[in-house]
Amino acid sequence: MAAMTAANQIQSIGSLDQATPRLIDDLTRQRNEDNELVLVAPDATKMMTVRAHEEPLIDLIDGQRGIETLARAGLKASPPVRPMATLGLLRRLHVAGMIDGLEAIEDHLVATQPARFRQLSAALDRRVSLPFLGRGLALGRKLPPGVLTWLPKIGAGVFVIAMLIALGMGRHGHIFAPLRGDNLPTELMIGWCALALSLSWRGLWRGISFSVLQLPLPNAALRWTCGIIHADIDDKDRRSASREQRLRIASTGLAAVGLLAGVSSLLWLFVWPTSDPLKMLCAAATYVLLADAAPYGRGSGWHLIGITTGIPDLRRRSTAFLLRRTLRNLQFQTPIKPLEQTYIKVACIWLVHGLISMTLLVWYFMPGTLRAMQSAARIEVGGWFGAAIALMALLLLVLAGLLVAGLLAIFGGAFWQMTRTKKAAHNEGQRIGVEADILVTELRKVPFLAALPDDDLTAVIAGMRRESHVEGAMIVQQGQPGDRFCYLHGGSANVMYEEESGLEHKVASLSAGDFFGEVALLETTKRTATVIATESCEVLTLDRETFVALVERSKFAREAILEQVRNAAFLRKVRVFTHLSARSMSSLLKGVEVLRLEADEKVVQEGDEGDSMFVIREGTCRVSRTLDSASELEISELSSGDWFGEIAVLRGMERTATVVTTEPCVLIQVPAETLDALLVDDLETGLALEQTVATRLVALEAR
């Protein structure tokens, strides 16, 4: 059954040959001191190092070859360039702005935003690089590393104490609604300056955190954010920092603003209670802190949660969980899985932050601002000033309405998702019977049926049923028991996967000749994905009882047929192979070999050359590495459905660990040649494998 556990890593993108990448004109090539090829942009603002094994591909990126063609050409180069190395090189060139022609598929190869959204973001957020401002950040290298440990604690403590004191004195309303209207233009100017100061203070401390952590100093810039001009840093280099360092950078920005808000509030409450600029600074820092802490924004709070949970695209997944899963789980008392616990925590943080924001904006800031505008209007009515006040009042009312509508949409959407009861229709269909002869050639496309003699295959086909499904109909539904194998005889369908968060992904498109549900021929398990007809479809189905009875009567290689079914059914459940087309699955099954090993047998040895990857069908294996002290460190234990050996195959490296069976095992061995051929035809599988490789290498380095 086509399925997916980490569906964001595997998406159906059609033929990659629709994109024909080409290096930009006037790109300079030179060698560095290590004799590595370096590409330099025409304006000399960007450089990119090309790895030695990638160099044969550079001359092939000429705008005449598609990505799949490049992948095949790379395999024929000397030395050969594996498909994922090709994809990685193209991705890096695209990010560096040194390549054209990937526009058609850039949303799938690199993280991008819709064009209109990018244009709006560019208009509201502009930067002017000021390198000389960054020199002062080097002073942070003189600070003790512990400063980034106690700064968040001090910042949070001072802010909470200041807010509690303001609440006890009844003066919190002045902080949350600082405008009075006595001299509105002056108040707005002071507020603008206070926001600029708060944002600059945040940027300064985030820059200092780079210096304290001994990271390369970021570029300083003058930034325009929604009309507020302030100093900031370009923190893209944080991506190369460790997880702990990125946590420090994000928490430092929040702590700095919290400390500013708390200290300025205490000074205003006890030292200069009549100072309007100080009161405005309290308010500006508080609202900057609120915005920066938003888990659904792009600020420090979003980074902290994303780094802590390690879940990619957490914002979309948390939104989907709120809309699709929260109330449904409560209604049906669905058991909560470990990953769902993470989404529940994130959803709670979202709701708490949203309610606090709604309360401050609707209960304090907007009414206070409207009163200030009314007061200003009584002082000076008419002309451009009166029109500006009326416009601002209207915008604030619209904003309040949108916030309330958004909250209602969340709960309304969750209720609608909870009450959806659409299920796959059970369509018995008619037995094919005497028409089986004309389908023999077509059904030989199915790997585990291909080896059957004509008479036996005809008997199997005669026992199948013919189902008809209209456009939009569910052929099978995720979570329902699998009761039949399905072969798409005509029409097309989409495979949709709903992950733990409730987010749905289209993981594959099926057309005539594709098939799914092999596992239903062996055992009753729940469907791992939903298949929806995109047009009128004709599906040929085969239930387990009919299949087993026919195979038992067959005189031809009964065990060979069942072994093929077991492999096909099992590989469909392995995450990286779930979305394979019928052709790709057939090629994979023809190239694999089944190994049966006893306990304590060594499968791969650390340091050996890797010529295949392995998938565990039955049993468990122990993974270990040899330390510098020659002692052995156990890394993990793998079980059915796990795989290993892909790092050496995809990266052309030596084995990074030793794998030994801990009990009798059945392994499916995928030779490098078979995997390379599969990746050339289906680079999406390579995307999933490459993600796994990157994760495992990080884990190995951490040990």
N, C-alpha and C positions, 0 to 999 in steps of 0.2 A: 504494500500500500504506500503510495507516495506520501511522505510525511516530512516533518521537520521539527527539531527541538530548538535550534537557534536560528530561526527563520530569517533574521536580519542579515545573516551571513550568506544566504543562498537565495538569489532572486532570479526569476526568469527574465532574461534580457534579450532573447531572440538571437539572431545570428550576429556574431561579433564582427563579421566581415563587412557590415554596413559602415563601419568606421575605418577610414584610411588615413592613419596618422602620418604627419610630415613634419620634419624639423623646420623651425623657422629660418628665414633667410639671415645671412650675415652672422651666423653662430660661429664663434671662434673656438678652435680646438688647440689645447696646449697640454704639456706634460708637467706634473709637479715633481718635487724632489724624489718622491717614491716611484716615479715613472708611471703614475696613474694618469689616465686621460681625464682632462677637466674641460667641460664645456662652459663657455663664457657668453652671456647674453650680449647683444649689440651695444647696449648702453653701459655694459660692465657693472651693472648693479646686482646681478645674480650669477652665481657659479654653481656647477654641479659636478661631482666626481662620479665617473663611470667605473664600475667595478670591472676587473680584468675579464671575467667570464661573460660580461655584457657587451664588450666592445664589438664582437662580430655582428651584433644587431644594429649598431648605429647607422651603418651605410645602407641597411635594408629599409630604414624608416624613410621612405621617399614619396609617400602619398599615393603610391600605386598598389600597395598591398594592404589587405585588411588584417585585423588582429589575428584571426585564425590562420591566415596565410603566413603571417610573421612567425607565429608559434611553430608551424611546420618547418619553415625555413631555419628557425633557430635550432631545431633538432638536427638538421643536416649540416649545421655550421661546424667548424673545427676550432676549438673544442665545442661540443654540443651545448646549446643553451636550452634549459628546460622551460616548459610553458609558463610556469609561475614566475620565473626570472624575467621572462618577456613582459608579462603583465606588470610586474613590479617596476621595471624600467620605464614603461609607458606612464605609469601612475606618477612616478617621481618627475619625469619630464613635464607632464601636464601641470603638476603643482608648481614647478619652477617657471612655468610660462614659456618653455622652450619648444613646444610642439603644438601643431594645429591638427584639426581633423577628428578630435574625440568628442565633439559637441553632441553627437547623436546618442552617446552612451555614457557621458561623463557623470550623470546622476548615479550610475551603477558602479563605476570604477572609483570615483572619489566622492567624498561627502560634499554635496552642493545644495544650494537653496534655489527655489524658483527665481527666474530672472526678475520678475516684478518685485519680489521681496528683496533681492540683492540690490536693486536700484533704490528702493525705499530706504534700506539700511544704509546704503552709501550716502544718501542725501541727509539722513539724520545723524550720521556718525562719520566724521571726516577727521583725518590726522595730517599734521604737518611735522615731519621729522626734525628734531632739534638735537643733534648729537651732543652738543656741548653741555646740555642740561644733565646728561647721563653721567658725566664725570664725577659729580658730587655723590653719586650712589656708591662709589668705591669706598667711601668712609665706612660703610657697613661692614667691611672686612675687619675693622678694628673692634667691632662689637662681639661679645661672647656668644657662642652658638645658642646658649640657654635663653637668650632674649626672646627667641621665637617660641619658646615653650611657655614662659610665664606671661608674655604679652596678651595672648587670648584670655587667660584667666583674669588678669587685671582688667582688661577692657570690658569683659562681660560683667565682672563684679562691680566696677565703678558705674557702668550704665544702669544695671538693675537697681543699685542703691539710689542713684540719682532719680530714677523714675518713681521708685517707692516713696522717696521723700517728697517729690513734687505732687504725687497723688495724695499723700497725707496732708500736705499743706493746701490742697485744693487748687493748685496752680498748674496742674497738668494740661488744662484746657488752653492755656497761653502757649504751651509748647506745640501742641498738636494743631492749633489754629492761631498762628502768630499775627495775621493781618488784622488791623483795626479799621483802616480807612481814613484816618485823620489826614494822612498825606500819602495816598496810595502810590503815586509814582516813585517816591523816595523809598517806601517800604518794598516795592517790587524790585528796585535796584539793589537794595540791601540784601533781599532774599536771593537775587541772582548771584551776587558776590559770595554769599554764604554757601550756596550750592557749589560754586566753582571752587571755593576753599576746601569744602568737605571732600569733593571728588579728587582734588589735587593732593590732599593729605593722604587719601587712600592710595593713590598711585605712587606717592613717594615711599610709603612703607612697603608696598608690594615690590618696588624696585630695590629697597634696602634688603628685603628678604632674599633676593637673588644673591646679593653681595655677601650676606651673612652665611648663606649656604654654599659659598665658594663656586657658584655657577657663573657662566659668562654674563657680563653686565648687559641688560637689555637696552635697546634703543629708547631714548626719551622722545616724547612728542607732545605737541600742543594739539589737544583734541577738542573737536566740536561735537557735543552730544546733546541732541534736541535743543539746540540754542545755547547751551552752557559751554563756555570755553574754559578749559582746565588743563593742567599738566597731567600726563599719564605716561605709561610705558608700553612698549610693544612686547607682550609676554608670550609670543609664540614659542620661544625657546623653552618654555616650561614643559613642553611635550617630551623633550629629551631628558627631563629630570626623572628621578625615581618617584615612586608612589608617595613615600613619606615626604619628600621635598615638595611635591605638588600640594600635598595637604597643608604643609607649613605656609606656602605662598598664599593659598586661598584663605586660610584662617587668619593670616596676618592682615590682609585687607579688611576683613570684617572687624577684627579686634581694634585696628587703628581707628576706624570710624566710630565704633562703640565707645572707645576711650575719649575721643573728641566730643561726642554727644554727652557723655557722662560728666566730664570735667567742665564743659561749658555750661551745662545745666546747674551744677553745684555752684559755680561762680555766679551765675545769674540769680540763683535762689538766695545766696548768703552774702555775696560781696557787692554786686552791682545789680540790684533788683530792678532798677529803672532803665537799664541799658537795652535799648531796642536792638542794636546790632548783635549783642550777645544772645538775646532771646531768639533772634532770627537764626543765629548760628546753631543754637540748640535744636530748633525745629528742622533746619536743613540737614544737619548731621543725622538726626533721628530718621528722617524720611529716606535719606541716602542709605542708611543702615537697613531699613525695611526693604528697600528695593534690591540692595545687594544680597540680602539674605534669602530672596525669593527662590524657592526650589524649582519653580517652573520658569524662571528667567534665564539669563545667560551670565549671571554674576557669580560671586564667590559661593553662595549657598548651593547653587546648581553644581558647581565644580566639586564642592565638598561631598555632596551626596553621590555624585557620579563616581568619584574616586573611591569612596568608601564601599559602595555596593559592587562596583566593577561591572555594572550592567550597561551595555551600550544603548544609546538613544533612550535614556531613562525617561525623558519627559513624555515622549509618545506612549511608552509602555505604561507609565503611571496614569496617564489620562485614560488609556484604554481600560485599565484595571478599575478605575473609578466608575466608568460608564458601563462596563460589561460584566464585571465579575463580582464586585462588592456585594450588591444586594442579591444577586443570583445565588452566591454562596450562602448568604444568610437564609434565603427562602428555602433552598433545597438541602441545607445543612451539609454542603459538600466538604469533604475532608480538606484541610488546608495543607498544601505542600510547602516544603521549606522555602522555595523561591517565592511563593505567594506571601509568605510571612514578610519578606523584604518589601514587596509591593504594598502590603498593608501598612507597614511602618512609614513608607514614603507617602502613601495616600493620606495618612493621618497628619504628617508634617505639612503637606499641601493644604489640607483643610484648616489646620490651625493657623497657618500663615495667611491663608485667604480670609478667614474670619477676622483676624486681627487687622488686616489691611482694610477690609470692608468697614469695620467699626471705626477706625481712625479717619478714613476718608469720608464716609457717609455721616457719621455722628459728630465729628469735630471739624475736619478741614473744610469740607464743602459748605456746610452752614455758616461757619465762621468767615469764609471767603465771600460768600454771598452777602452777609451782613456788612462786611467791610466795603464791598462794592456799592451797596445801597447807601452807606454812609458817605462814601466818596461822591456818589451821584447827587446827593443833597447839597454837597458843597459846590460841585461844578457839574452842571448838566448841559448837554448839547455839544455840538461840534464833534471833532474826532475822538475826544476823550470819552464822551458819553456813548458814542457808538462802540468804542473799544470795550467799555465796561459791559454794555449789553451783549456783545459778542462773547466775551469771556464768561459771563454768567450763563449764556446759552450752552457753551462748550462744557462747562462744569456740570450742568444739569444732564446733558447728553452722556457724559462720562459716568455719572452716577447711575443713569438708566442702564447703560451697557454693563456695569458691574453687577447690578441686580439681575439683569437678564442672563448674564453669564452663569451666575449661581443657580438660577432656576433651570437653565439649560442642562447643567451638570446633573441635578437631581431628576429632571424630567427625562433626560437621556438614559440615566441609569434605570429608571422605572420602565421605560420602553424596552430596553434590552432585557430586563428581567422577565417581562411578560411575553417575549417572543417565544413561540412554541413551534416554529416551523421545523418539520422533521423530514427526513428522506422518505419518500413514498415507497411502500413495498410493492414492487411490480413483479408478479410471478412470471409473466410472459409465457410464451408457447414453446414447447419442445421443437427443436430444429428438425429432428427426424430424418426423413428421406432427402432433405435438401443438403445433408452433410457433405456429399461428394463435391459440390461446387465450392466448398469452403476449405478444403484440405490444403491447397497451396497457400492460402492466406494465413491459416492458423499455424503453419510451420514457422512463422515469424516469432512465435512464442518459444523461448529457448528450451523449456522442459518438455515441449511437445514435438520439437523438431526431429528427434531421433526415432520417434515411433513409426512403425510400418504404416502404410496407407490404410490397411484394414483396421488396425487398432486406433489410429487417429480418427478415422471416420466414425468409429464407435463412440469415441470421446465426444466428438462434435455433435453426434446425434443426441447425446444426453444433455447437451447445453440448451439453454433457453434464450429466446430472443425478446429483449425488452425495448420499449420505446419511451423516450423522455423528451418533453417539450423544452423550449428555451427557458432557462431559469430554474429548472427542476433540480432537486438534489438527488443525485444517483446514489451516493452513500454519504453518511454524516459522521463527522468526527465524534468519537465517544460511544457510538452505537456498536453492538456486537457485529463482527465481520462474519457473514454467512455465505459468501460466494466470491468466486474469482470473476473479474470483469474484463472483457475485451471490447474495445471501442471499434465497432464495425463501420460506423458512419457518423459524421458530425464532429463536433469539437466540445471540449470541456475545460474548465479551470480547476486546478487543485488548490484549495484554500486551507491554510493551517492556522489554528487559533492557539497561541502560546499561553503560558501560565498567566501572563498579564491581561489576557483578553484581546490583545492586538492581533488582528487577522493579517495574513500575508498570502499573496498569490505566489506559490512556490513552483508552479509548473503549468504549462498549457498542453493539453492532450489533443491529439487528432487521430483520425482513422489509422488503426494499426497499433496504437498504444494499449497498454494493459496495466492492471493494478489489482491488488487484493490476493496475491499468491499465498500469503500466510493463511488465508481462510481455508485453503485446501488441506492444511495440516492441523490447525487448532482453532478454537474459538477465542479470538482476542478482540479488543475494542479497536475500531477504526482510528487511525492516527491522523487523518485529515479528511476534509470534506471535498467531494467532487461535484461541481455544479455544471450543468449543461449550458453552453453559450449559444447553442442553436439546437434544432431538433436532432436528437441522437438515437442511434440504434446500438444497443449494447448486447453482446453475447455473454451469458453468465454460466458458470459451472459451480454447483455446490459440492461440498466436501464428500458427502455420502456417495453421490454419483461418481465422482472422480476416483475415490478409493475402491469402489466396487469394480469399476472398469479396469483399473490398474491391476487389481488382484487377478482378474481373469486374463490379463494380457500375458503372453508368453515371452515378451521381449524386454529384457533388461529392466525388470521391475525396480531393483535397487538403484540403478543408474537414473531412472526417471525421478524417483523420490529424492535422490541426492540433489538433482538439479532444482527440484521444487524447494527443498530445504535451503539451498544456497540462495536462490532467488528471493524466497520469502524472508530469509534472514537479512540479506543485504539491503532489502527495501527498508528495514527498520534501523539500519545504521545511518546516522545523521548525514554523513557526507555523500551517501549514495541514494538518498530517499527520492530525489526528483528526477532521476535518470530516465531518459526516453527509452522506448522499447529497443531501439537500435543500439543505444549505448549499453543498456543492461545486457543485451545479447552478447555484445563484444566483451564485456567484463566477465560474464559467466564462462565464455569460451576460453579466456586466458588464465583464470584462477585455478589453483590446485588445492585440494583438501588434504591437510596434514593431521594425522592422529598421533599424539605424543603421550608418553607416560609422565608421571610426576617426576620432578627434579631434572627434567631434560632442558638443556640450554637451547634457546631459540635463536637469540642474537647475542653477540659479544661486543662490549664497548671497545671502540677503536677499530673494529673490522669495517670493511667496505660494505655499504648498504646497496643491495640489488633488488630488494622487494620490501613491501609493507605487509603487515599481517592484521587480520581481523579475528577476534576470538569468538568462535561460534558456541563453544561449550567449554566450561572449566575456568580456571583462574591462573594468572601469572604474576610473578613478583618482578618489579623493576628496581634496579639498584645501580649505583655509580661507585667508582673507586676514587677515594680521596687521596690527597697528596701524601698522607701518612700511610698509604697502601691499605687502609682499612676500608670496609665496604659500608656504604650508606644506602639503606632501603628508601626509595623515593615514594613508591606507591604500589598498590595492588590493582591489577586490571581484571575485569570479569567479562562475561558475555556481552557483546555489543561494543566493547572497547577495541581500539586499534593501536598499533605501534609500528615503528620503523619508517614512518612517513618523512621524518626529518632528514634522514640520510638520503632518501630517494629524491625528495623535492629540492633539497639544498645542495646535493652532490657532496655531502659531508661524510665523515666516518660515523659509525654508530655512536650515539651520545650516551647510551646506557646499555646495561646487560639485562636481558629478560629471560627468566627461568620459569618453567611451569611448576605450580605448587600442587597440582592434582592432574589426573588424566584430562587432556584437552583435545578439542577439535579446532584447528585453526584454518582460516582461509588465507592462502598466500597469494598476494597480487604482485606479480613480477613488475620491475621498473618499466619494461617495454609495454606491458599492458596498460599500466597507469599513465605513461606518457601518451599513448594513443588515445586513451580515454579523455585526458585533459585537453588534447588538441581538439577533439570533437565537442567537449563540454567543459569550458574553462570555469563555469560556475562551480563545478565540483572542486576545482583547484582553489577557488576563492575560499571555500569552507576549509579545505585542508591547510591552506596557507595561514588562515586565522588560528587553527589549532597549533601549527608549527610555531607561530609567534608566541602564543600563550605558553607553550611548553618550554621554549627556549628561555623566556623570562623566568619561569619557575626554576629551571635548572641553574640559571645564573644566580638566583636568589639563594640557592643552597650552597 
